[in-house]
Amino acid sequence: MYKLIAIDLDGTLLDSYGQISEKNKNTIKEAINQGVEVVLTSGRSIMSVKNLADEINANNYIICGNGAMIYDLKKGEIIYGNLLNKNKVLQLIQICDENSIYYSVYTKNTIITKNLNYNVLFYHQENANKPDNKQTHIQIVQDIYNYILNSPEEEYIKLVVCDNNNIIFNSIIKILKGVKGVDVLDVGHMSRKLIKSGTEEFSIEYFYTEINSQNVDKWTAISHLINRLGIKSEEVMAIGDNVNDKTMLENAGLGVAMENSAPYIKEIADVVTSSNNEDGVAKIIEEKILNIE
């Protein structure tokens, strides 16, 4: 019996438009009603994950920033963290600025960026359908280096680097991988997100990487949480689609990849469910938790 389900958001629980389907919501709520702990496990910041956790009544814990922190929703506090310090963030920003590449910096609750582009444009569009108190906070700043240098904030979740040119992108990755004390996510494919504008829709496609403090990953955070809850690793089901889900798919009792996952993610998973646009999360929970054929 699986006692905890760790679920990724983008590309997994969320469809291509950033929405949670009613089937996914209802199935997860039924699993929670049966006593299963459901933990959203995302690269996003606290507020963004918290608001989505509210939609599915998963009100105990969330894991944010690819495992950089565990947040206790009931107590309203971080119970585990491995964050980037200010000096390291400034070092990374300087490299990005010198190489004229797009980046955004994630604090616990805010995305700091120079303009609305790539992944931040998607979050901005996502905000359009949400009330003010449930939006992902985006701070547009022209001089990010000096903004952070003078900020009272001392710890940061991650830095995201994006570009639509693979040659330019790979050249900056080589430099960033030489920075000590950080882990650079090795994403082997282009991200694609859909945005609706009235009756029309268009896609955002880009190469990206996420930079966290060293030894940050989703399974390390899950391990801290299950030790706290008295749950064994074989009692964990992990569902994801991307390279930042790799460690939790490899180490959970059941690692589930989405049909829309990259081939190398499907290979390491125990099973593959339907895509994020076909209620894949609900289908695997029905099969493995609710025993619905």
C-alpha positions in Angstrom: 0.0 0.0 0.0 1.3 3.4 -1.0 1.1 5.9 1.9 2.5 9.0 0.1 2.2 10.2 -3.5 4.7 12.8 -4.6 3.4 14.6 -7.7 5.2 17.0 -10.0 3.3 19.9 -11.4 4.3 21.2 -14.9 4.0 18.5 -17.5 2.5 16.1 -14.9 -0.5 17.2 -12.9 -0.9 20.4 -14.9 -2.0 20.2 -18.5 -0.3 22.2 -21.3 -2.3 25.3 -20.3 -1.3 25.1 -16.6 -4.7 23.8 -15.4 -5.6 20.8 -13.1 -8.4 18.8 -14.7 -11.5 18.0 -12.7 -10.8 14.3 -13.0 -7.3 14.8 -11.5 -8.7 16.9 -8.7 -11.5 14.5 -7.8 -9.2 11.4 -7.9 -6.5 13.0 -5.7 -9.2 14.1 -3.2 -10.5 10.6 -3.0 -6.9 9.2 -2.3 -6.5 11.8 0.5 -9.9 10.8 1.9 -8.5 7.2 2.1 -5.6 8.5 4.2 -2.9 8.9 1.6 -0.5 11.8 2.0 -0.3 13.8 -1.3 2.7 16.1 -1.7 3.1 18.4 -4.6 6.8 18.3 -5.5 7.8 21.1 -7.9 10.4 23.5 -9.1 8.1 26.4 -8.4 8.2 28.8 -5.4 6.1 28.5 -2.3 3.0 30.6 -3.2 2.7 29.1 -6.6 2.7 25.5 -5.3 0.6 26.4 -2.3 -2.2 27.7 -4.4 -2.3 24.6 -6.5 -2.2 22.4 -3.4 -5.3 24.3 -2.2 -7.1 23.2 -5.4 -6.7 19.5 -4.5 -7.0 19.7 -0.7 -3.4 18.6 -0.2 -3.0 20.8 2.8 -0.1 19.4 4.8 3.3 19.7 3.0 4.7 20.9 -0.3 8.2 20.5 -1.7 9.4 23.5 -3.7 12.4 24.6 -5.8 13.2 21.1 -7.0 13.7 19.9 -3.4 15.3 23.1 -2.1 12.7 23.3 0.7 9.8 21.5 2.4 7.1 23.8 3.5 4.6 22.9 6.3 1.3 24.4 5.1 -0.5 24.1 8.4 2.3 25.8 10.4 3.2 28.2 7.6 7.0 27.6 7.9 9.9 25.9 6.1 10.9 22.7 7.9 13.8 21.8 5.6 15.9 24.0 3.3 19.0 23.9 1.1 19.1 27.3 -0.5 21.5 29.4 -2.6 23.2 32.2 -0.6 23.2 35.8 -1.9 26.9 35.7 -2.9 26.4 32.6 -5.0 23.4 34.1 -6.8 25.3 37.3 -7.5 28.1 35.2 -9.0 25.6 33.4 -11.3 23.9 36.7 -12.3 27.2 38.2 -13.3 28.0 35.3 -15.6 24.5 35.5 -17.2 24.8 39.3 -17.7 28.3 39.0 -19.2 26.9 36.5 -21.7 23.7 38.4 -22.4 21.4 35.4 -21.7 17.9 35.5 -20.2 17.5 34.4 -16.6 15.2 34.7 -13.6 15.8 34.4 -9.9 13.4 32.7 -7.6 13.0 33.8 -4.0 10.7 31.9 -1.6 7.7 33.7 -3.0 8.8 35.9 -6.0 10.3 35.5 -9.4 12.7 38.3 -10.2 13.2 39.0 -13.9 14.1 41.7 -16.4 11.1 41.1 -18.7 8.2 38.7 -19.4 9.7 36.0 -21.5 10.0 32.2 -21.7 8.9 30.5 -18.5 8.0 33.8 -16.8 5.7 34.7 -19.7 3.8 31.4 -19.0 3.4 32.2 -15.3 2.3 35.8 -16.2 -0.4 34.3 -18.5 -1.4 31.8 -15.8 -1.9 34.7 -13.4 -4.5 36.2 -15.7 -7.0 33.5 -14.6 -6.4 33.8 -10.9 -7.4 36.3 -8.2 -4.6 38.6 -6.9 -4.0 36.5 -3.7 -3.4 33.3 -5.7 -1.0 34.7 -8.4 2.6 33.9 -8.7 4.4 37.1 -7.8 6.6 38.4 -10.6 9.0 41.4 -9.9 10.3 43.1 -13.0 13.7 44.7 -12.4 16.1 46.1 -14.9 19.3 45.8 -12.8 18.8 42.5 -11.0 22.4 42.3 -9.8 22.1 45.6 -7.8 18.5 44.8 -6.8 19.7 41.5 -5.1 22.9 43.1 -3.8 20.8 45.6 -1.8 18.0 43.2 -0.9 17.6 42.0 2.7 16.9 38.5 1.3 19.9 36.3 2.0 18.7 33.0 0.6 17.3 32.1 -2.8 15.6 29.0 -4.3 17.1 28.8 -7.7 18.1 30.6 -10.9 16.5 29.7 -14.2 18.4 30.3 -17.5 16.6 30.2 -20.9 17.3 30.7 -24.6 15.7 29.6 -27.9 19.1 29.1 -29.6 20.7 25.8 -28.7 24.2 26.8 -29.5 24.1 29.9 -27.4 22.4 28.0 -24.6 24.9 25.2 -24.5 27.8 27.6 -24.4 26.5 29.3 -21.2 25.8 25.9 -19.7 29.4 24.9 -19.9 30.4 28.1 -18.0 27.7 27.7 -15.4 28.7 24.0 -14.7 32.2 25.3 -13.7 30.7 27.3 -10.8 31.4 25.6 -7.4 28.7 24.8 -4.9 25.8 24.6 -7.3 24.1 21.9 -9.3 23.1 22.7 -12.9 20.1 20.7 -14.2 21.0 18.8 -17.3 17.8 19.2 -19.4 18.1 17.2 -22.6 15.1 18.6 -24.5 13.3 21.8 -25.4 10.4 23.0 -23.2 7.1 23.7 -24.8 4.2 25.4 -23.2 0.8 26.6 -24.6 -0.8 30.0 -24.0 -4.4 30.9 -24.8 -5.2 34.5 -25.9 -8.9 34.8 -26.6 -9.8 32.2 -29.1 -6.2 31.7 -30.3 -3.4 29.8 -28.8 0.4 29.9 -29.3 3.3 28.0 -28.0 6.4 29.1 -26.1 9.5 26.9 -26.9 12.9 27.3 -25.3 15.9 25.5 -23.9 16.4 26.0 -20.2 18.3 24.9 -17.1 17.7 25.4 -13.4 20.5 26.0 -11.0 20.1 25.1 -7.3 22.4 24.8 -4.4 24.6 21.6 -4.4 22.8 18.4 -3.5 19.3 19.7 -4.0 16.9 17.2 -5.6 13.4 16.0 -5.1 14.2 12.7 -3.5 16.5 14.1 -0.9 13.6 16.4 0.2 11.1 13.5 0.1 13.5 11.4 2.2 13.5 14.1 4.9 9.7 14.2 4.9 9.0 10.5 5.0 11.5 10.1 7.8 9.6 12.7 9.7 6.3 11.0 8.9 7.5 7.4 9.5 6.9 6.3 5.9 9.2 3.9 4.1 10.6 4.6 0.7 8.8 1.5 -0.8 5.5 3.1 0.4 6.0 6.2 -1.8 4.6 6.6 -5.3 6.4 9.4 -7.3 4.9 10.8 -10.5 6.8 13.1 -12.9 7.9 13.9 -16.4 11.2 15.7 -16.4 14.9 15.4 -15.5 14.3 17.1 -12.1 11.9 14.2 -11.3 14.6 11.6 -12.0 15.8 11.0 -8.4 12.3 10.5 -7.0 11.3 8.2 -9.9 14.4 6.1 -9.3 14.1 5.8 -5.5 10.3 5.7 -4.8 8.6 2.4 -4.3 6.8 3.1 -7.6 8.2 5.6 -10.1 5.6 6.7 -12.6 6.5 8.7 -15.8 4.0 10.5 -17.9 3.5 9.5 -21.6 4.7 13.0 -22.5 8.0 12.5 -20.7 11.3 12.5 -22.5 12.4 8.9 -23.5 15.2 8.8 -20.9 12.7 9.6 -18.1 10.4 6.8 -19.3 13.3 4.4 -19.3 14.0 4.9 -15.6 10.4 4.7 -14.5 8.7 1.5 -13.3 5.5 2.3 -15.2 4.3 4.9 -17.7 0.8 6.5 -17.4 -1.1 8.6 -19.9 0.0 12.1 -20.7 -0.7 15.3 -18.7 -3.4 16.2 -21.2 -5.1 12.8 -20.7 -5.5 12.7 -16.9 -2.4 10.4 -16.5 -2.1 11.3 -12.8 -5.7 10.3 -12.1 -5.4 7.0 -14.1 -2.4 5.8 -12.2 -3.9 6.7 -8.8 -7.1 4.9 -9.7 -5.1 1.8 -10.7 -2.6 1.7 -7.9 -4.4 3.4 -4.9 -8.1 3.2 -5.5 -8.1 -0.2 -7.2 -10.3 1.0 -10.1 -9.7 -0.9 -13.3 
